Amino acid sequence: MPSDHRSSFVSVLLTAGLLAVLGGGERAAAQCTAADINDNGVVDGADLTALLSAWGTNNADADINGDGVVGGTDLTSLLASWGPCVPAVPTWATLLEAAPNPNVVTSESLRQAITATGLAWRVKDTATQIEMMLIPPGTFQMGCSASQTHPCYSGENPVHQVTLTNAFYMGRYEVTQAQWQARMGSNPSYHQSASAEVPQAQVPLRPVEYVSWTTIQGFLTQTGMRLPTEAEWEYAYRAGTTTAFHGYTGQESGTDVDSLLTSIAWFDHSGSMSCTNPSFCQTRPVGGKFGNGFGLHDMAGNVFEWVNDWWWDDYSEGAQTNPQGPSSGWSRVLRGGSWYDDHFNCRASSRISDGPGGAIGCFGFRVARTP
């Protein structure tokens, strides 16, 4: 540090240190995020070293207050934020876990991206008790991911870069029959009976199905939630992977091997697309398979999930930012495959569509919410 800054530095350091002690440890999440220069979830000596090394420059990472120069006010902010960052919890949510669990979010880069948002990682929607996971902003390649057995089709091309600039929350599980009935007062699902594989006590935990895109809008209006966009859904499915099927415990980088799909999905193993084996031809309670790198379960299989977008036959060329799909159309998009489908529709990039009023026993949904 230049010698002519030393006296002012000492004064600022002592003053800021006293303020940090008196502050009692509760820090604004946005301030803490900015002061966490190395994005590891805590403001500590490493961040202080980085700031002092950049003193007097316009280093963007160390310029906490964004005034174009690293100086005393940045140091004040850093010291006032000392310690673990306190993430923001949305007003509609109840906190479950503040920071991403490394046993669930195994990728360090994804954990850092989640922490950098300044938002709590795992929450529960207080009104509906739906558990939700934070999905951070990011960029990915959207489109064709063939498996060893199944190639892509035209609707999955061209592969194109998509950037999502805003964090959002996504349901950890598909919306269950119990959650739907508690809000809507009825249960439209076909799979409402117990079976050899699903005892009666677990039936309410099966995903709600036989719901149309149109019918779902009533649930969303009542709860303040929304459907994810198609781009958000695929980004959340992939969780940093580029393979046909998302990663899971022991296979974090994902896989193109169709035979490994049983680890993450309930689907028709016969490959006949007619589901003749009763043990497979039904929905299962949510969360019964391994989750992906964001901690989301049943993104592949169980039930198809409606997303918000109108269908388009082919993707647009070129990079896109926060795509919303066409402004109008005849059908809406569904993603993820279901108990009725084989490996093909359970791939990350596979997509189908139906009219907004379409409802069958393998159509369900997962909610998203803006912080």
C-alpha positions in Angstrom: 0.0 0.0 0.0 1.4 3.5 -0.8 2.8 5.2 2.3 0.5 8.2 2.0 -2.5 6.0 2.6 -1.2 4.3 5.7 -2.6 6.7 8.3 -6.0 6.8 6.7 -5.9 3.1 6.3 -5.2 2.5 10.0 -8.0 4.9 11.0 -10.5 3.2 8.6 -9.3 -0.2 9.8 -9.9 0.6 13.5 -13.2 2.3 12.9 -14.5 -0.5 10.6 -13.3 -3.2 13.0 -15.2 -1.6 15.9 -18.3 -1.3 13.7 -18.1 -5.0 12.8 -17.9 -6.0 16.4 -20.8 -3.8 17.4 -22.8 -5.0 14.4 -23.4 -8.4 16.0 -22.7 -10.5 13.0 -26.0 -10.0 11.1 -25.0 -8.7 7.6 -26.9 -7.8 4.5 -26.6 -10.7 2.1 -25.8 -8.4 -0.9 -23.1 -6.6 1.0 -21.6 -9.9 2.2 -21.6 -11.3 -1.3 -19.8 -8.3 -2.7 -17.2 -8.5 0.1 -16.7 -12.2 -0.4 -14.1 -11.5 -3.1 -13.1 -15.2 -3.5 -16.7 -16.4 -3.5 -16.2 -19.1 -0.8 -19.2 -18.1 1.4 -17.2 -16.3 4.1 -15.5 -13.0 4.4 -12.1 -13.5 5.9 -8.3 -12.9 5.7 -8.1 -14.2 2.1 -10.6 -11.5 1.0 -8.8 -8.8 3.0 -5.5 -9.8 1.4 -7.1 -9.6 -2.0 -8.5 -6.1 -1.3 -5.2 -4.8 0.1 -3.3 -6.1 -2.9 -5.7 -4.2 -5.2 -5.6 -1.0 -3.1 -5.8 2.2 -5.2 -6.7 0.3 -8.4 -10.0 -0.2 -10.3 -10.0 -4.0 -9.7 -13.7 -4.9 -10.2 -13.6 -7.8 -7.7 -12.2 -5.8 -4.9 -14.2 -2.6 -5.7 -17.0 -3.6 -3.3 -19.0 -0.3 -3.6 -18.4 0.0 -7.3 -17.1 3.5 -7.3 -14.2 2.7 -9.6 -11.3 2.6 -7.1 -10.4 0.2 -4.2 -10.1 2.2 -1.1 -11.3 2.9 2.5 -15.0 2.5 1.9 -14.4 -0.9 0.4 -12.4 -1.9 3.4 -15.1 -0.7 5.7 -17.6 -2.8 3.9 -15.4 -5.8 4.0 -14.7 -5.6 7.7 -18.4 -5.0 8.5 -19.2 -8.2 6.6 -16.5 -10.3 8.4 -17.5 -13.9 8.9 -19.9 -16.3 7.2 -22.3 -14.7 4.8 -25.9 -14.6 5.9 -28.0 -15.4 2.8 -31.3 -13.7 2.1 -34.4 -15.7 2.6 -37.4 -14.7 0.4 -40.4 -13.4 2.4 -42.5 -16.3 1.2 -40.1 -18.9 2.4 -38.9 -20.7 5.5 -35.2 -21.4 5.7 -34.1 -25.1 5.6 -30.4 -24.8 4.7 -28.5 -21.5 4.1 -25.5 -22.9 2.2 -25.3 -25.6 -0.4 -24.5 -29.0 1.1 -21.4 -30.4 -0.6 -22.8 -33.9 -0.3 -25.7 -32.8 -2.6 -24.1 -30.1 -4.7 -20.9 -31.9 -5.3 -19.5 -29.4 -7.9 -17.5 -26.7 -6.2 -18.2 -24.3 -9.1 -22.0 -24.8 -8.7 -21.7 -24.2 -4.9 -19.8 -21.0 -5.6 -22.4 -19.9 -8.1 -25.2 -20.5 -5.6 -23.3 -18.8 -2.8 -22.6 -15.8 -5.0 -26.3 -15.0 -5.4 -26.6 -14.1 -1.7 -29.7 -16.2 -1.5 -30.5 -19.2 0.7 -29.9 -22.5 -1.0 -32.7 -24.7 0.3 -36.0 -23.3 1.5 -39.6 -24.3 1.9 -42.6 -22.3 0.5 -44.3 -21.5 3.8 -47.9 -21.6 2.5 -47.7 -24.9 0.5 -44.7 -26.6 2.3 -43.2 -27.2 -1.1 -39.4 -27.6 -0.8 -37.4 -25.6 -3.2 -33.8 -25.4 -4.3 -31.9 -22.3 -5.5 -30.8 -22.5 -9.2 -28.1 -19.8 -9.8 -27.5 -17.8 -13.0 -25.3 -19.4 -15.6 -24.6 -20.3 -19.3 -25.0 -23.7 -20.9 -25.4 -25.4 -24.3 -29.1 -26.2 -24.8 -30.2 -28.9 -27.2 -29.3 -32.3 -28.5 -27.7 -34.8 -26.0 -27.9 -38.2 -27.6 -27.6 -41.4 -25.5 -25.8 -44.6 -26.6 -29.1 -46.0 -27.8 -31.1 -43.0 -28.8 -30.1 -40.2 -31.2 -31.7 -36.8 -31.1 -34.5 -35.6 -33.4 -34.9 -32.3 -35.2 -36.8 -30.6 -32.4 -33.7 -30.8 -30.3 -31.5 -28.8 -32.7 -29.6 -26.7 -33.3 -27.6 -26.8 -30.1 -27.2 -23.2 -29.0 -25.8 -21.2 -26.1 -28.3 -20.0 -23.5 -27.5 -17.5 -20.7 -29.8 -17.2 -17.7 -29.1 -14.0 -15.8 -31.3 -14.4 -12.8 -31.4 -16.9 -10.0 -34.7 -18.7 -9.4 -36.1 -21.4 -7.1 -37.3 -24.7 -8.4 -39.3 -27.4 -6.6 -37.0 -30.2 -5.3 -39.7 -32.7 -6.3 -42.7 -32.8 -8.7 -45.8 -31.4 -7.1 -47.5 -34.3 -5.2 -51.1 -35.4 -5.0 -51.3 -34.2 -1.4 -49.9 -30.7 -2.2 -52.3 -30.3 -5.1 -55.4 -31.5 -3.1 -54.5 -29.3 -0.1 -54.7 -26.2 -2.3 -57.2 -27.2 -5.0 -59.6 -29.3 -2.9 -59.6 -32.3 -5.3 -57.3 -34.9 -6.8 -57.5 -35.5 -10.6 -54.8 -38.2 -10.6 -55.2 -41.6 -12.2 -52.8 -43.3 -9.8 -54.7 -42.8 -6.6 -54.7 -46.4 -5.4 -52.1 -48.4 -3.4 -50.1 -51.1 -5.2 -47.6 -53.8 -4.4 -44.9 -51.2 -4.8 -46.6 -48.2 -3.2 -48.4 -48.7 0.1 -51.5 -46.6 0.8 -49.6 -44.3 3.2 -47.3 -43.3 0.4 -49.9 -42.7 -2.3 -50.3 -39.0 -1.4 -46.6 -38.6 -2.2 -47.0 -39.7 -5.8 -46.8 -36.8 -8.2 -50.2 -35.3 -9.2 -51.0 -36.1 -12.8 -53.9 -35.9 -15.2 -53.4 -32.1 -15.0 -53.4 -29.9 -18.0 -51.3 -26.8 -18.6 -54.4 -24.7 -18.3 -55.6 -26.4 -15.1 -52.2 -25.8 -13.5 -52.6 -22.1 -13.9 -55.2 -22.1 -11.1 -52.7 -23.7 -8.7 -50.0 -21.2 -9.7 -52.3 -18.2 -9.3 -53.2 -19.3 -5.7 -49.6 -20.0 -4.7 -47.7 -17.2 -6.4 -45.5 -19.7 -8.1 -44.9 -20.3 -11.9 -43.8 -22.9 -14.3 -40.1 -22.8 -15.3 -39.3 -21.8 -18.8 -38.1 -24.6 -21.1 -34.5 -23.2 -20.9 -34.7 -23.0 -17.1 -35.9 -26.5 -16.9 -33.1 -27.9 -19.1 -30.5 -25.9 -17.3 -31.8 -27.2 -14.0 -31.9 -30.8 -15.3 -28.3 -30.7 -16.5 -26.8 -29.1 -13.3 -23.6 -28.5 -15.1 -23.5 -31.8 -17.1 -23.5 -32.1 -20.9 -24.6 -35.7 -21.2 -27.8 -37.4 -22.2 -28.7 -38.1 -18.5 -27.8 -35.9 -15.5 -25.3 -36.8 -12.9 -25.9 -38.4 -9.5 -24.1 -39.8 -6.6 -21.2 -41.9 -7.9 -21.7 -40.6 -11.5 -21.4 -36.8 -10.9 -20.4 -35.9 -14.5 -23.6 -37.5 -16.0 -23.8 -40.4 -18.4 -24.8 -41.4 -22.0 -25.3 -45.0 -20.9 -29.0 -45.9 -21.1 -28.7 -48.8 -18.7 -27.7 -46.4 -15.9 -31.0 -44.5 -16.1 -32.5 -46.7 -13.5 -30.4 -44.8 -10.9 -32.3 -41.6 -11.5 -35.7 -42.3 -13.1 -38.9 -44.4 -13.0 -39.6 -45.3 -16.5 -40.8 -48.2 -18.7 -37.9 -50.7 -18.9 -39.6 -52.8 -21.7 -38.7 -50.3 -24.4 -42.1 -51.0 -26.0 -43.6 -47.6 -25.3 -46.7 -49.5 -24.2 -45.8 -50.3 -20.6 -46.8 -53.9 -20.2 -45.1 -54.6 -16.8 -47.4 -53.6 -13.9 -44.5 -52.9 -11.6 -43.3 -50.1 -13.9 -46.6 -48.9 -15.2 -47.4 -46.5 -12.4 -46.1 -43.3 -10.7 -43.9 -43.6 -7.6 -43.6 -41.4 -4.6 -41.4 -38.4 -5.4 -37.7 -38.5 -4.4 -37.2 -42.2 -4.6 -34.2 -42.0 -7.0 -30.9 -40.1 -6.9 -31.1 -36.4 -7.3 -29.0 -34.3 -9.7 -26.2 -31.8 -9.0 -28.7 -29.2 -7.8 -30.5 -31.6 -5.5 -33.5 -32.0 -7.8 -35.2 -35.4 -8.0 -37.3 -37.1 -10.7 -36.2 -34.6 -13.4 -36.1 -37.8 -15.5 -39.1 -40.1 -15.4 -42.1 -40.5 -13.1 -44.2 -37.9 -14.9 -43.7 -35.5 -17.8 -43.4 -32.0 -16.5 -45.2 -29.1 -18.2 -43.1 -26.0 -18.7 -44.3 -22.5 -19.6 -43.2 -22.2 -23.2 -45.3 -22.6 -26.4 -43.9 -25.3 -28.6 -41.5 -24.5 -31.5 -40.4 -27.1 -34.0 -36.8 -26.0 -34.1 -34.7 -23.8 -31.9 -33.5 -20.4 -33.1 -29.9 -20.1 -34.2 -27.4 -18.2 -32.2 -26.8 -17.4 -28.5 -29.9 -16.4 -26.4 -30.4 -14.7 -23.1 -33.4 -15.6 -20.9 -35.4 -17.1 -23.7 -39.1 -17.4 -23.2 -40.1 -19.3 -26.3 -42.6 -18.2 -29.0 -45.2 -15.5 -28.1 -48.0 -17.8 -29.3 -48.7 -21.3 -30.5 -51.0 -24.3 -30.5 -49.3 -26.5 -27.9 -47.1 -26.3 -24.8 -43.9 -28.1 -24.0 -43.4 -31.0 -21.6 -40.1 -32.3 -20.5 -38.4 -35.2 -18.7 -40.2 -38.4 -19.7 -42.4 -40.5 -17.5 -43.3 -44.0 -16.2 -44.9 -44.7 -19.5 -41.8 -43.9 -21.6 -38.5 -45.6 -22.3 -35.0 -44.0 -22.1 -35.6 -41.8 -25.1 -37.8 -39.1 -23.5 -35.8 -39.1 -20.2 -32.8 -37.5 -21.9 -31.9 -33.9 -20.9 -32.7 -32.5 -24.4 -35.8 -34.6 -25.3 -39.0 -32.6 -25.6 -42.7 -33.2 -26.5 -45.8 -31.1 -26.6 -49.5 -31.2 -26.2 -52.4 -28.7 -26.3 -52.7 -26.6 -23.2 -55.9 -28.6 -22.3 -54.2 -32.0 -22.6 -54.3 -34.1 -19.5 -53.3 -37.8 -19.2 -52.0 -40.0 -16.4 -48.3 -39.2 -17.1 -48.5 -35.4 -17.3 -47.6 -33.5 -14.1 -45.5 -30.5 -13.2 -42.8 -28.9 -11.0 -43.0 -25.4 -9.8 -40.5 -22.5 -10.0 -40.5 -19.2 -8.1 -38.7 -15.9 -8.5 -36.9 -14.9 -5.3 
